[in-house]
Amino acid sequence: MMFIVPVLAAAVGAASLVPEARAQDSSQWQKDSHSAVRLVAGSRSGGVLLGGIAFQLQPGWHTYWRNPGDSGVPPRFDFSKSDNVETVTVLWPAPMKFDDGAGGTALGYTRQVVLPLRIVAKNTDRPVTLRADINYAVCEKLCIPVEASTELAFNSVASTEDAALFAALDTVPKPANIGDANPLTIRDVRRDGKTVLVDVVAPDPGKVELFAEGPTPDWALPVPKPLAHGPPGVKRFAFDLDGVPPGASVDGAALKLTLVGSERAYEFNVNLN
């Protein structure tokens, strides 16, 4: 996918993208001509805090999931300039699929999305200020790289952003195990030569997607595709073990499979046999 140079904030285009009003529990929107990003803070209680990175995108534009699919680049975040922050874990809502314009499939988000953050404070008695350098791409037919820097203090005992953050948490795939009794689950994973076969059971098989990731970010596994014919009662997906880094072994490799249905999404950690 082609990229063009970053575009500075366009006053007319960006002004209609998001309102200027901001609450104490959110930072100012950092805008470019096709998107905007800001931090949001949840209620302050104890040493583990809930926050979020909120994106808004103009109609027809999208940004990427942690695994961008066959093309694109995932967002990158640097929180190292924060005050009194031990660790920050980014949680990823289930993505959507897009045609990448080159015959492949990209994975990401449209319109608006909040990536929840699990923030661990170094000292629960001291103030916490989160500072984020954010690098992401917004894409239509072309992709535009965007850089933004923002900060936000976590002060509120009862945050105005709690409802939005908990709603975002509900869209993050939940941990699951092969063969769980959930209506939506993975029944079996096996190798057939260079191909991985994944059998899924679902209440609505027509509205199920599967995504595969390797043990490290330099793995670039293809997006699994549903097969036209599979065993009775299951929807079978298949993907080849392409995009494996040089020198890496697929034997026993730890894969993450994300299963997305119409109402629920789950993550499965599996080891290839």
N, C-alpha and C positions, 0 to 999 in steps of 0.2 A: 504494500500500500504506500502511495506517495505521500511525502510530507512537504509542507511549505513553511516558510519562516514564521516565527511567533508574531502575533498581531497585538499591538498595544490596545488598551481599553478604549473602546469606541463609545463616546458619550451618548450618542443617539441610540445605537443598537443595544448597548448594555443597560441603558436606563430603563428600557421596557422589559428587561429580563427578570429583574427582581426588585422588590420595593426597597426603599432606603431605610425604612424603620428597622431598628434593631433593639433587642432586649439585652439586659445585663448578662443573660445566659448564652449569648451568641456573639461572635466577633462580627466585624463588618464584612460584607461580601467583597471578595476580591474578584473583579470582573475582567473578562476579555470580551471580544465581540460576539462570541457564541456560547459562553458559559460563565458560571460564577461558582465560587467555592467559599466556604466559611467553616469555622469550628463552632460546635455547640457543646454546652456543659450540662451534665445531669446534676442531681442533688448531691451535695457534699456530705458524706457520712463514712467514717472509717478510713482505712488505708487503701481501699480499692474503689476507684471512681469510674463512672460511666460517662463517656463523652462521645463525640461523633464528628465526622467530616461530611458536610452536606454539599452536594453538587446540584446545580440546576443547569439544564441544557436546553438550548432552543430546539423547537420542533424540527425533526429530521436529522438531528445530530446525536452522537452517542460517545461515550467513553468506555474504557475497558475494565474487565474483571482482573483479578490477580493472575489468571491464565488467559491471555487475550485470544486464544484459539489459533487459527492458521495464520493470522497476521495481526499487526498492531503491537502496542507496547502497554504493559500494565502501569498503573499509577505507582509512583515512588514517594515515600514519605521519610522525612528526617526530623526527629523530635529531640535531637541531641542538645539543642539550645534551651530546653525547658528548665524550669526551676523546681527543685524538690520532686523530680520524677525519676523513679527507678526503672520502670519498663512501660512500654506502650504496645499493646497487641491490637492489630487491626482485624476486625471481624467483617466478613464479606457476605452480603446478601446474595441469594441465588441469582445467576446472570440470565440474560436473554441471548438468543442467537441472532446474528446478522449475516447477510451476504457481504463478504469483504470486497466485492468488486473484481476479484481475480479468480473466481471459481471456488473459493474456499469459504470457511465459516469463521466469523469473529464472535467473541463473547464479551458481553458488557451490559451497559445500562443506558436508558433513554430518559428524557424529561427530567426526573429528579430522583436522587437516591441519597441515603444517609448510610455511611459506613460506620458502624459502632466502634468505639475504642474502649478497651479495658486498660485503665491507667492505674499503676501501682505507685503510691507515693513513698518517698524515702522516709519521711517523718510525718506521721499523721497529725502532729501538733503545729506544723508549719504551713504557710500558704503554698498553694500549688498553682503554677502558671505553665500552661502548655504552649509551646512555640513549635510551629510546623512549617517546614519548607516542603512544598507540594509540587510535584512534577507529574503532569498527566497529558493525555492527548484527547482532543475533541475532533470527531470525524464525521464527515458527510460523504462526499465522493473523494475528497482529499482530507488529510489529517493535519491538524495544527497543534504543535507542542505548546503547552502552557506552563508557566512557572508562577507560583504564588507563595507568599510568606505571610503568616498570620499568627496571632497569639490570643490567648484567652485565659483569664484567671477563674479558678473554680472556687466560688465563694458562697453560692446559694445553698441554704439548708433545704429549701424546696424549690427546685428549678422549674421554670416555665417550659423547658424542653423535654421533661421526663416522658410525656406521652409519645412524642415523636421518636425518642430514643428507644422506648420499649416496643413501639411498632416496628422500628427497624430491626431490633433483635429478633422479632418473630419471623422475619424473612431470611435470617441466617440459617443455613442447613444445620440440622441437629445431628450429633454423633449417633451412629447406628452400627450394627453388626450384621454380617451375612446371615440370612435366614431368620432375622427378627420377625416377630408376629405382627408387625405393622402392616396395614393394608397395602402400603407402598414400600417395597423392599427389594433388595438383590437376593436372589435365591442361590446363585452359583457363579463363580468366576473360574475360568480355566484357559489354558493355552492350547492352541492348535498350531504347532510350528511357530511362525512369527506373528500369528494372529491371537488376540485375546478375545474371548467370547464371554459376554456377561448376560445372564438370564435375569430378567426383571419381572416381578408381578406387581400389578397396579389396578386400582378400581377403574381407571379410564386409560387404557394403554395408548390411546391416540394422543394423549396430552402429557407424555413423559419424555424427558430429555436426560441424557447421560453425558458427563464430562470426565475426562481422565487427566491426572497430573502425576508426574514422576516424583522421586524422592527429593530432588533439588530443582531450583528454578531453571537450570540449563537443560533440563529435559523438555522436549517440545513434542509431546505425543499428539497425534491427530485427534480430532473430535470424533467420538464413536458414532457409528451410523446404525440405524435399525435394519435388520435383515427382513426380507419379505416373508420368509418362512422360518419358523422356529418350532420348538416343542409345544405341544398343546398347553394352553393356560399361561404361557410366558411370552414376553416380548424380548427377543434376543438382539443385543447390540454387539458390534464387532469393531475392533480397531487394530491396526498393525503396529508393531513395536518400531515405528519410525521416529526419528528425532531424538534418538538416544545419544548422549554425549560420547565422543570417542573414548574408548577404554572402559566404559561403564558396562557392568554385567546386568543382564535382565533376570538372571537366576536369583530368586529370592528378593527381587527389588520391591521396595515398599511403595505402593501406589495409593493415591487418594482418588476415590470415585465419588462424584457428586451426582446424586439422583434427584431430579426436579420434577415434581408432579404439579397438578393444577392448584393444589392447596398446601402441599407440604414439600419439604426438601430435606434430604439426609446426606451425610458424608460417611463413607466407609473407608477404613484403612485396611488394605489387603497386601499380602505378600505373594508375588508370583511364584508358582511352583513349576 
